[in-house]
């Protein structure tokens, strides 16, 4: 919905790229607004922008209530909830519902598998229909809500990868459910440790590494989750070269769904904003996972994810690591993370495969 700048609040999600007098966005789609970004919009004399009808915390955005004034006619719909609910709103709602379940697990309640299916499966169906939006979910992550949005995003990405690998429908659903439940054992970790902003101690990190065991204990007796999916929950931090945890298993001992979760989990984590690390672009993460982490991830699962990102990135506006902006023109099978880029300022065609010192820093 179109909203005047004066009505915006922290937590609003930008629904369309915001342009000033430049050929590239001032603020990109799916950015979560802060007061600093709202000030930036005012500095650029932007009068109104398109935002989602849901805040990043999953609650509805009610501009009139937020300002105790009338909702302006030129700001868009009189009723912000009329019309089709978008994928972003569905995702944020699912993340909020997951958060509620997580709180119940922290209090000692068992997993309600029927509820988890209700949270994930309608969203998974929509994600399969709108796959392009699936690869921009990391833009919504913030430090406060990251763990809950991460769980839902991993479930969706696992379903997508399983589908691209031609898994039967039932196995796709099991992969997605295993993905969303992989970190449920975090509910058994001391909450103060999960909320800690400083670096974890060696002892604290060792406890965090126990969460796959806790997750497995929580899903072990669930009747609607198959044995293979349960094993995958336990093994989702294992790596093909044996460098993972908690059992240091190698390739042939790791369940195929666990290999899918490993790819989805790492990809979303590396592309998301974290307390201790800035987010990285999808292309940069794919390159790092294929090169710096070579031998750790299943290549078929990684290729399935990579092909999806590439299919929806032709024509995307990007920012390069040297600060220049351009448009993605073409991908090669040899180096999918290093496409041809047409620079906006000079219209030069730049081949990133031949310019190894550059990489895509941002996608708009």
C-alpha positions as CSV (number, residue, x, y, z in Angstrom):
1,X,0.0,0.0,0.0
2,X,1.1,3.6,-0.7
3,X,1.9,5.4,2.5
4,X,3.1,9.0,3.2
5,X,6.6,9.2,4.8
6,X,5.1,10.9,7.9
7,X,3.1,7.7,8.6
8,X,6.0,5.3,8.4
9,X,7.3,3.6,11.6
10,X,10.3,1.3,12.3
11,X,9.6,-2.2,11.2
12,X,7.7,-1.2,8.0
13,X,8.8,-3.3,5.0
14,X,9.5,-1.6,1.7
15,X,7.3,-3.2,-1.0
16,X,8.9,-1.6,-4.1
17,X,12.3,-0.1,-4.9
18,X,12.5,3.6,-3.9
19,X,14.1,5.8,-6.5
20,X,15.2,9.4,-6.2
21,X,16.8,11.1,-9.1
22,X,19.2,8.2,-9.6
23,X,19.0,5.1,-11.9
24,X,19.4,2.8,-8.9
25,X,17.3,2.6,-5.7
26,X,17.8,4.7,-2.6
27,X,16.2,1.9,-0.7
28,X,15.5,-1.5,-2.2
29,X,12.4,-3.7,-2.0
30,X,12.1,-5.8,1.2
31,X,14.2,-3.5,3.3
32,X,13.1,-3.2,6.9
33,X,12.8,0.5,7.7
34,X,14.6,2.1,10.6
35,X,14.3,5.7,11.8
36,X,17.6,6.4,10.1
37,X,16.2,5.1,6.8
38,X,13.0,7.1,7.2
39,X,15.2,10.2,7.8
40,X,17.0,9.3,4.5
41,X,13.7,9.3,2.7
42,X,12.9,12.8,4.0
43,X,16.4,14.0,2.9
44,X,15.7,12.8,-0.6
45,X,12.3,14.6,-0.5
46,X,10.4,11.4,-1.1
47,X,6.7,12.0,-0.3
48,X,5.3,8.4,-0.2
49,X,6.4,4.8,-0.8
50,X,4.9,1.4,-1.2
51,X,5.1,-0.7,2.0
52,X,3.7,-4.1,3.0
53,X,0.6,-4.4,5.1
54,X,2.5,-6.4,7.8
55,X,5.4,-5.2,10.0
56,X,8.5,-7.3,10.3
57,X,7.4,-8.6,13.7
58,X,4.4,-10.2,12.0
59,X,1.8,-7.7,13.3
60,X,-0.4,-5.7,10.9
61,X,0.7,-2.2,10.0
62,X,-2.0,0.3,10.9
63,X,-0.8,3.8,10.0
64,X,-3.9,5.5,11.4
65,X,-3.5,3.8,14.8
66,X,0.2,4.4,14.9
67,X,-0.3,8.2,14.5
68,X,-3.7,8.5,16.1
69,X,-4.9,10.2,13.0
70,X,-7.0,9.6,10.0
71,X,-5.6,7.3,7.3
72,X,-5.0,9.6,4.3
73,X,-6.9,8.8,1.1
74,X,-3.8,9.3,-1.0
75,X,-1.9,6.8,1.1
76,X,-3.7,3.9,-0.5
77,X,-6.4,1.5,0.6
78,X,-8.8,2.8,3.3
79,X,-8.8,-0.7,4.7
80,X,-5.2,-2.0,4.6
81,X,-6.5,-5.7,4.7
82,X,-8.7,-5.6,1.6
83,X,-7.5,-7.8,-1.3
84,X,-5.1,-10.7,-1.7
85,X,-2.6,-11.4,1.1
86,X,0.9,-11.2,-0.4
87,X,3.6,-13.8,0.1
88,X,5.6,-11.5,2.4
89,X,2.6,-11.1,4.7
90,X,2.1,-14.9,4.7
91,X,5.8,-15.5,5.5
92,X,5.8,-12.9,8.4
93,X,2.6,-14.4,9.8
94,X,4.1,-17.9,9.6
95,X,7.2,-16.7,11.4
96,X,5.1,-15.1,14.1
97,X,3.2,-18.4,14.6
98,X,6.5,-20.3,14.7
99,X,7.7,-17.9,17.4
100,X,4.6,-18.7,19.5
101,X,5.3,-22.4,19.2
102,X,8.9,-21.9,20.1
103,X,7.9,-20.1,23.3
104,X,5.7,-23.2,24.1
105,X,8.7,-25.5,23.6
106,X,10.7,-23.3,25.9
107,X,8.1,-23.9,28.6
108,X,8.4,-27.6,28.1
109,X,5.4,-28.3,25.8
110,X,5.8,-30.9,23.1
111,X,5.8,-30.1,19.4
112,X,2.2,-29.8,18.0
113,X,2.9,-31.4,14.6
114,X,-0.5,-30.6,13.2
115,X,0.1,-26.9,14.1
116,X,3.5,-27.0,12.4
117,X,2.0,-28.4,9.2
118,X,-0.6,-25.7,9.3
119,X,2.1,-23.0,9.7
120,X,4.3,-24.3,6.9
121,X,2.3,-26.1,4.2
122,X,0.1,-23.3,2.9
123,X,3.1,-21.1,2.7
124,X,5.1,-23.8,1.0
125,X,2.4,-24.2,-1.7
126,X,2.5,-20.4,-2.3
127,X,6.3,-20.5,-2.4
128,X,6.2,-23.1,-5.2
129,X,3.9,-20.8,-7.1
130,X,6.0,-17.6,-6.5
131,X,9.5,-19.0,-6.3
132,X,11.1,-15.7,-7.2
133,X,10.0,-14.2,-3.8
134,X,11.6,-17.1,-2.0
135,X,15.1,-15.9,-2.8
136,X,14.5,-12.4,-1.2
137,X,13.3,-13.6,2.2
138,X,16.7,-12.9,3.8
139,X,16.1,-9.2,3.3
140,X,13.4,-9.3,5.9
141,X,15.6,-10.7,8.6
142,X,16.6,-8.6,11.6
143,X,18.5,-9.5,14.7
144,X,15.5,-9.7,16.9
145,X,13.3,-12.0,14.7
146,X,16.1,-13.8,12.8
147,X,15.8,-17.2,14.5
148,X,12.1,-17.6,13.8
149,X,12.2,-16.2,10.3
150,X,15.3,-18.4,9.6
151,X,13.4,-21.6,10.6
152,X,10.5,-20.8,8.3
153,X,12.8,-19.8,5.4
154,X,14.9,-22.9,5.8
155,X,11.7,-25.1,5.6
156,X,10.6,-23.3,2.4
157,X,14.1,-23.6,0.8
158,X,14.3,-27.3,1.7
159,X,10.9,-27.9,0.0
160,X,12.1,-25.9,-3.1
161,X,15.4,-27.8,-3.3
162,X,13.7,-31.2,-2.9
163,X,11.2,-30.3,-5.6
164,X,14.0,-29.3,-8.0
165,X,15.7,-32.7,-7.2
166,X,12.5,-34.4,-8.3
167,X,11.5,-35.8,-4.9
168,X,8.0,-37.2,-4.7
169,X,5.4,-34.8,-3.2
170,X,5.4,-36.6,0.1
171,X,9.2,-36.4,0.4
172,X,9.1,-32.7,-0.5
173,X,6.8,-32.1,2.4
174,X,9.0,-34.1,4.8
175,X,12.1,-32.2,3.7
176,X,10.3,-28.9,4.4
177,X,9.0,-30.0,7.8
178,X,12.5,-31.3,8.7
179,X,13.9,-27.9,7.7
180,X,11.5,-25.9,9.8
181,X,12.1,-28.2,12.8
182,X,15.9,-28.5,12.5
183,X,16.5,-25.8,15.1
184,X,13.6,-26.6,17.4
185,X,16.2,-27.8,20.0
186,X,17.4,-24.2,20.4
187,X,14.3,-24.0,22.7
188,X,16.3,-26.1,25.2
189,X,19.3,-23.7,25.2
190,X,19.5,-21.1,27.9
191,X,17.5,-18.0,26.5
192,X,20.2,-15.6,27.8
193,X,22.7,-17.5,25.6
194,X,20.5,-17.1,22.5
195,X,20.0,-13.4,23.1
196,X,23.7,-12.7,23.9
197,X,25.1,-9.9,21.7
198,X,28.8,-10.5,22.6
199,X,30.8,-13.4,21.3
200,X,30.0,-16.8,22.8
201,X,32.5,-18.5,25.1
202,X,34.0,-21.9,24.2
203,X,31.6,-23.5,26.7
204,X,28.6,-21.6,25.3
205,X,29.4,-22.5,21.7
206,X,29.8,-26.2,22.7
207,X,26.3,-26.0,24.2
208,X,24.9,-24.4,21.1
209,X,26.4,-27.3,19.1
210,X,24.2,-29.7,21.1
211,X,21.0,-28.3,19.6
212,X,20.7,-30.9,16.8
213,X,20.6,-33.6,19.6
214,X,17.9,-31.6,21.4
215,X,16.0,-31.2,18.2
216,X,16.1,-34.9,17.5
217,X,14.9,-35.7,21.0
218,X,11.9,-33.4,20.4
219,X,10.9,-34.8,17.1
220,X,11.8,-38.5,17.8
221,X,8.3,-39.5,18.7
222,X,6.3,-37.3,16.3
223,X,3.9,-39.6,14.3
224,X,3.6,-37.3,11.3
225,X,7.3,-37.0,10.7
226,X,9.1,-39.9,8.9
227,X,12.1,-41.6,10.3
228,X,14.4,-40.2,7.6
229,X,13.3,-36.7,8.3
230,X,14.0,-37.2,12.0
231,X,17.5,-38.4,11.2
232,X,18.0,-35.4,9.0
233,X,17.1,-33.1,11.9
234,X,19.9,-34.7,13.9
235,X,22.4,-34.5,11.0
236,X,21.7,-31.1,9.5
237,X,25.0,-29.6,10.7
238,X,27.0,-32.6,9.5
239,X,29.3,-31.9,6.5
240,X,30.4,-34.2,3.7
241,X,34.1,-34.0,4.7
242,X,33.4,-35.0,8.3
243,X,34.0,-31.5,9.7
244,X,30.4,-31.0,11.0
245,X,28.7,-31.9,14.2
246,X,27.4,-33.5,16.5
247,X,28.8,-36.8,15.2
248,X,31.4,-35.8,12.6
249,X,29.8,-38.0,10.0
250,X,31.0,-38.2,6.4
251,X,29.1,-38.2,3.1
252,X,27.7,-41.7,2.8
253,X,26.5,-41.7,6.4
254,X,24.5,-38.4,6.1
255,X,20.8,-38.6,5.1
256,X,19.9,-36.9,1.8
257,X,17.4,-34.6,3.5
258,X,20.1,-33.6,6.0
259,X,22.3,-32.6,3.0
260,X,19.4,-30.4,1.7
261,X,18.9,-28.7,5.1
262,X,22.7,-28.0,5.3
263,X,22.6,-26.1,2.1
264,X,19.3,-24.2,2.9
265,X,20.4,-23.4,6.4
266,X,23.8,-22.1,5.4
267,X,22.6,-20.1,2.5
268,X,19.9,-18.3,4.4
269,X,22.2,-17.6,7.4
270,X,25.0,-16.2,5.2
271,X,22.6,-13.9,3.3
272,X,20.9,-12.6,6.4
273,X,21.9,-9.7,8.7
274,X,23.4,-11.0,11.9
275,X,24.6,-9.5,15.2
276,X,28.2,-10.5,14.4
277,X,28.2,-10.4,10.6
278,X,26.8,-8.3,7.7
279,X,24.6,-10.1,5.2
280,X,26.1,-11.0,1.8
281,X,24.4,-11.2,-1.6
282,X,23.0,-14.5,-2.9
283,X,25.7,-14.6,-5.6
284,X,28.5,-14.0,-3.2
285,X,27.2,-16.7,-0.8
286,X,26.8,-19.3,-3.7
287,X,30.4,-18.6,-4.7
288,X,31.7,-19.0,-1.1
289,X,29.8,-22.2,-0.6
290,X,31.2,-23.7,-3.8
291,X,34.7,-22.5,-3.3
292,X,35.7,-21.7,0.3
293,X,33.4,-24.5,1.6
294,X,34.2,-27.0,-1.2
295,X,33.7,-30.6,-0.2
296,X,31.3,-29.7,2.6
297,X,27.9,-29.5,0.8
298,X,26.1,-31.8,-1.5
299,X,26.6,-30.4,-5.1
300,X,23.2,-31.6,-6.4
301,X,21.4,-29.7,-3.6
302,X,23.6,-26.6,-4.1
303,X,23.1,-26.7,-7.9
304,X,19.3,-26.9,-7.4
305,X,19.4,-23.8,-5.2
306,X,21.8,-22.0,-7.5
307,X,19.6,-22.6,-10.6
308,X,16.6,-21.2,-8.8
309,X,18.4,-18.0,-7.9
310,X,19.8,-17.6,-11.4
311,X,16.4,-18.1,-13.1
312,X,14.9,-15.2,-11.2
313,X,17.9,-12.9,-11.4
314,X,18.2,-12.0,-15.1
315,X,17.5,-8.3,-15.4
316,X,18.1,-7.7,-11.7
317,X,19.9,-4.5,-10.7
318,X,23.1,-5.1,-8.7
319,X,25.7,-3.2,-6.8
320,X,29.3,-4.5,-7.3
321,X,32.0,-4.6,-4.6
322,X,33.7,-1.6,-6.2
323,X,30.5,0.5,-5.7
324,X,29.4,0.5,-9.3
325,X,25.8,-0.3,-10.3
326,X,24.6,-2.4,-13.2
327,X,22.1,-5.0,-14.6
328,X,22.5,-8.7,-14.8
329,X,22.5,-9.8,-18.5
330,X,23.6,-13.4,-18.7
331,X,24.8,-16.4,-16.7
332,X,27.1,-19.2,-17.8
333,X,26.8,-22.7,-16.5
334,X,30.5,-22.6,-15.7
335,X,30.4,-19.7,-13.3
336,X,26.8,-19.0,-12.3
337,X,27.8,-16.6,-9.5
338,X,29.8,-14.5,-12.0
339,X,27.4,-13.2,-14.7
340,X,27.7,-10.6,-17.4
341,X,26.9,-7.1,-16.0
342,X,25.9,-4.0,-18.0
343,X,27.2,-1.0,-16.0
344,X,24.7,1.9,-15.8
345,X,27.1,4.8,-15.9
346,X,29.2,3.7,-18.9
347,X,27.0,1.0,-20.5
348,X,30.2,-1.2,-20.5
349,X,29.6,-5.0,-20.5
350,X,31.6,-6.4,-17.6
351,X,32.3,-10.2,-17.4
352,X,32.8,-11.0,-13.7
353,X,34.4,-14.3,-14.7
354,X,37.3,-12.3,-16.1
355,X,37.3,-9.8,-13.2
356,X,37.9,-12.1,-10.2
357,X,38.6,-9.2,-7.9
358,X,35.0,-8.0,-8.2
359,X,31.8,-9.7,-6.9
360,X,28.1,-8.8,-6.6
361,X,27.7,-7.1,-3.3
362,X,23.9,-6.3,-3.4
363,X,20.9,-7.4,-5.5
364,X,17.9,-5.0,-5.9
